[in-house]
């Protein structure tokens, strides 16, 4: 299923503006009851992890330095209900890493526990991390085709450092939108997943691209199942030149986003309204009545139609993949160790 359609309208409010020169490449953002925590994108030669604690006015009040963690390409940041911070060192534009890493920092500490993770099917580039209520990590990949793969750790990230396998848990297919923003790569900006967040209640999950946000409801704490269960609610996030961060507010009532670059605002967005379930049409009710009277199952009656729809959707996905390959800029997918992805090296709008 390709996700797109008309977005809900939402006028953002500016929470504050990033002005500290150390925060020029924010790729991860997490809201706290007193402000925010920010993570810069990976920078080659950085030997330690630094997280920046900000107040509600975007002033840096503290820097958390984990000297025991040497990140290669950190891309996302999550905060769970107990205050634990989770740093996603999962960027891999060349798709050459044998393992990716997540660093877990409990509140009140600057020394985290590092977990190495392995994909079941080879390396992937990713920028979106979610931590389920049960402590399992969910990684959503960044794919030029718009088909973002979902991977879940085979056990919770608890206990001493370890290397853990990931399992494949489906995918999310995005269609191109006309929302303005992102690097100068045309409609590809609306296909690339650059961040993710889970509501404090654990009942909503959101993915973002450079241009749009997509929200699903979560049941039973299974985030991966929510992402593959049905169509999301979409909000257009226009005007962010390099938007890679998203977080729910501490009370879960809104999203927060911010773009890379100095002078960028942290924006507050109202989540998309939850649509009411559609009423069945008269024709649908007539078909249902006919099914009941004939004794045939809906599966038997709808089998041919379902096959036709599957073929149609497969064709649409193929078209998106083909368009992505044609539009891919020269040199896409190449970078030095720990440096920025191809999209970040293109001229900004």
Residue pairs with C-beta under 8 A, 6 or more apart in sequence:
1 173
1 231
1 313
2 146
2 173
2 174
2 175
2 313
2 316
2 317
2 320
3 172
3 173
3 174
3 175
3 214
3 231
3 232
3 234
4 174
4 175
4 176
4 177
4 234
5 231
5 234
6 234
7 177
7 179
7 212
7 234
7 235
7 236
7 272
8 233
8 234
8 235
8 272
8 273
10 235
10 236
10 269
10 270
10 272
12 237
12 257
12 267
12 268
12 269
13 267
13 268
14 265
14 266
14 267
14 268
15 56
15 58
15 256
15 265
15 266
15 267
15 268
16 54
16 56
16 57
16 58
16 265
16 266
17 58
17 263
17 264
17 265
17 266
18 26
18 38
18 58
18 258
18 262
18 263
18 264
18 265
18 266
19 58
19 262
19 263
20 52
20 58
20 59
20 60
21 262
22 40
22 52
22 60
23 38
23 40
23 52
23 60
23 262
24 40
24 260
24 261
24 262
25 40
25 41
25 43
25 260
25 261
25 340
26 38
26 39
26 40
26 41
26 244
26 245
26 258
26 259
26 260
26 264
27 39
27 40
27 41
27 74
27 75
27 76
27 127
27 194
27 195
27 244
27 245
27 260
28 38
28 39
28 74
28 75
28 76
28 77
28 87
28 88
28 195
28 244
28 245
29 36
29 37
29 38
29 39
29 77
29 195
29 245
29 246
29 247
29 256
29 257
29 258
29 266
30 36
30 37
30 77
30 78
30 79
30 85
30 247
31 79
31 247
31 248
31 249
31 250
31 256
32 53
32 79
32 83
32 250
33 250
34 55
34 56
35 53
35 54
35 55
35 56
35 61
36 53
36 54
36 58
36 247
36 256
36 266
37 51
37 52
37 53
37 54
37 64
37 77
37 79
37 85
38 51
38 52
38 54
38 77
38 245
38 258
39 51
39 52
39 74
39 76
39 77
39 87
40 50
40 52
40 74
41 73
41 74
41 75
41 91
41 244
41 260
41 340
41 344
42 71
42 72
42 73
42 74
42 75
42 89
42 91
42 338
42 339
42 340
43 338
43 339
44 336
44 337
44 338
44 339
45 338
46 70
46 71
46 338
47 67
47 70
48 65
48 66
48 67
48 69
48 70
49 65
49 66
49 69
49 70
49 71
49 74
49 87
49 103
49 112
50 63
50 64
50 65
50 66
51 63
51 64
51 66
51 77
51 85
51 87
51 105
52 60
52 62
52 63
52 64
53 60
53 61
53 62
53 63
53 64
54 60
54 61
55 61
58 266
64 85
64 105
64 110
65 110
66 103
66 105
66 110
66 111
66 112
67 110
67 111
68 111
68 112
68 114
69 87
69 89
69 101
69 103
69 112
69 114
71 87
71 89
71 101
71 103
71 338
72 89
72 91
72 97
72 101
72 337
72 338
73 89
73 90
73 91
73 92
73 93
73 338
73 339
74 87
74 88
74 89
74 90
74 91
75 88
75 89
75 90
75 91
75 126
75 127
75 128
75 129
75 244
76 87
76 88
76 90
76 127
76 128
76 129
76 195
76 196
76 245
77 85
77 86
77 87
77 88
77 129
77 245
78 85
78 86
78 88
78 129
78 130
78 131
78 196
78 197
78 198
79 85
79 86
79 247
80 86
80 131
80 133
81 133
81 200
81 202
82 106
82 107
83 106
83 107
84 104
84 105
84 106
84 107
85 104
85 105
85 107
86 102
86 103
86 104
86 105
86 129
86 131
86 137
86 157
87 102
87 103
87 105
87 112
88 100
88 102
88 126
88 127
88 128
88 129
88 139
89 100
89 101
89 102
89 103
90 100
90 101
90 102
90 126
90 127
90 129
90 139
91 125
91 126
91 127
91 338
91 341
92 100
92 123
92 124
92 125
92 126
93 125
93 333
93 334
93 335
93 341
93 342
94 333
94 334
94 335
95 122
95 123
95 124
95 125
95 333
96 123
97 123
98 118
98 123
99 116
99 117
99 118
99 163
100 116
100 117
100 119
100 126
100 139
101 114
101 115
101 116
101 117
102 114
102 115
102 117
102 129
102 137
102 157
103 112
103 113
103 114
103 115
104 112
104 113
104 114
104 115
104 157
105 111
105 112
106 112
113 157
113 160
113 161
114 161
115 137
115 153
115 157
115 161
115 162
115 163
115 164
116 161
116 162
116 163
116 164
117 137
117 139
117 153
117 163
117 164
117 165
117 166
118 163
118 164
118 165
118 166
119 151
119 166
120 151
120 165
120 166
120 167
120 168
121 168
124 139
124 141
124 149
124 151
125 141
125 142
125 143
125 341
126 139
126 140
126 141
126 142
126 193
127 142
127 193
127 194
127 195
127 244
128 139
128 140
128 141
128 142
128 148
128 193
128 194
128 195
128 196
128 207
128 208
129 137
129 138
129 139
129 140
129 196
130 137
130 138
130 139
130 140
130 196
130 197
130 198
130 205
130 223
131 137
131 138
131 157
131 198
132 138
132 152
132 198
132 202
132 221
132 222
132 223
132 224
133 202
133 221
134 156
134 221
135 156
135 157
135 158
136 152
136 153
136 155
136 156
136 157
137 152
137 153
137 157
137 166
138 150
138 151
138 152
138 153
138 169
138 196
138 223
138 224
138 227
139 150
139 151
139 152
139 166
140 148
140 149
140 150
140 151
140 172
140 193
140 196
140 207
140 227
141 148
141 149
141 150
141 151
141 193
142 148
142 192
142 193
142 194
142 341
143 149
143 191
143 192
143 193
144 188
144 191
144 192
144 324
144 325
144 328
144 332
145 191
145 317
145 320
145 321
145 324
146 173
146 174
146 175
146 176
146 191
146 192
146 320
146 321
146 324
147 171
147 172
147 173
147 174
147 317
147 320
147 321
148 171
148 172
148 173
148 174
148 193
148 207
149 168
149 170
149 171
150 168
150 169
150 170
150 171
150 172
150 224
150 227
150 228
151 166
151 167
151 168
151 169
152 166
152 167
152 169
152 224
153 164
153 165
153 166
153 167
154 164
154 165
154 166
154 167
155 164
157 164
169 224
169 225
169 228
170 224
170 227
170 228
171 228
172 193
172 207
172 214
172 227
172 228
173 317
173 320
174 190
174 191
174 193
174 209
174 214
175 191
175 316
175 320
176 187
176 188
176 190
176 191
176 320
176 323
177 187
177 190
177 211
177 212
177 234
177 236
178 187
178 190
179 190
179 211
179 212
179 236
179 237
179 238
180 211
180 238
180 239
181 189
181 210
181 211
181 237
181 238
181 239
181 240
181 241
181 243
181 349
182 189
182 190
182 192
182 209
182 210
182 211
182 240
182 241
182 242
182 243
182 343
182 349
183 189
183 210
183 241
183 242
183 343
183 344
183 346
183 348
183 349
184 346
184 347
184 348
184 349
185 327
185 329
185 343
185 346
186 327
187 323
187 327
188 324
188 327
188 328
188 343
189 209
189 210
189 211
189 343
190 209
190 210
190 211
190 212
191 209
191 320
191 324
192 209
192 210
192 343
193 207
193 208
193 209
194 208
194 209
194 210
194 243
194 244
195 207
195 208
195 243
195 244
195 245
195 246
196 205
196 206
196 207
196 208
196 246
197 205
197 206
197 246
197 247
197 248
197 255
198 204
198 205
198 218
198 223
198 248
199 205
199 206
199 218
199 248
199 252
200 248
200 250
200 251
200 252
201 252
202 218
202 221
203 217
203 218
203 219
204 215
204 216
204 217
204 218
204 248
204 252
204 271
205 215
205 216
205 218
205 223
205 226
205 227
206 213
206 214
206 215
206 216
206 246
206 248
206 255
206 271
207 213
207 214
207 227
207 232
208 214
208 237
208 243
208 244
208 246
208 257
210 240
210 242
210 243
210 244
210 343
211 236
211 237
211 238
211 240
211 243
212 234
212 235
212 236
212 237
213 234
213 235
213 237
213 246
213 255
213 257
213 269
214 232
214 233
214 234
215 232
215 233
215 234
215 235
215 271
215 272
216 226
216 227
216 229
216 230
216 232
216 233
217 226
217 274
218 226
219 225
219 226
233 271
233 272
233 273
233 274
233 275
234 272
235 255
235 269
235 270
235 271
235 272
237 243
237 257
237 267
237 269
240 257
240 258
240 259
240 264
240 267
241 259
241 260
241 261
241 264
241 348
241 349
242 259
242 260
242 261
242 344
242 348
243 257
243 258
243 259
243 260
244 259
244 260
245 256
245 257
245 258
245 259
246 255
246 256
246 257
247 255
247 256
247 257
248 254
248 255
248 256
249 255
249 256
249 268
253 271
254 268
254 269
254 270
254 271
255 268
255 269
255 271
256 266
256 267
256 268
256 269
257 266
257 267
257 269
258 264
258 265
258 266
258 267
260 344
261 348
280 288
287 301
291 297
291 298
291 301
329 342
329 346
331 342
332 342
333 342
334 342
335 341
335 342
335 345
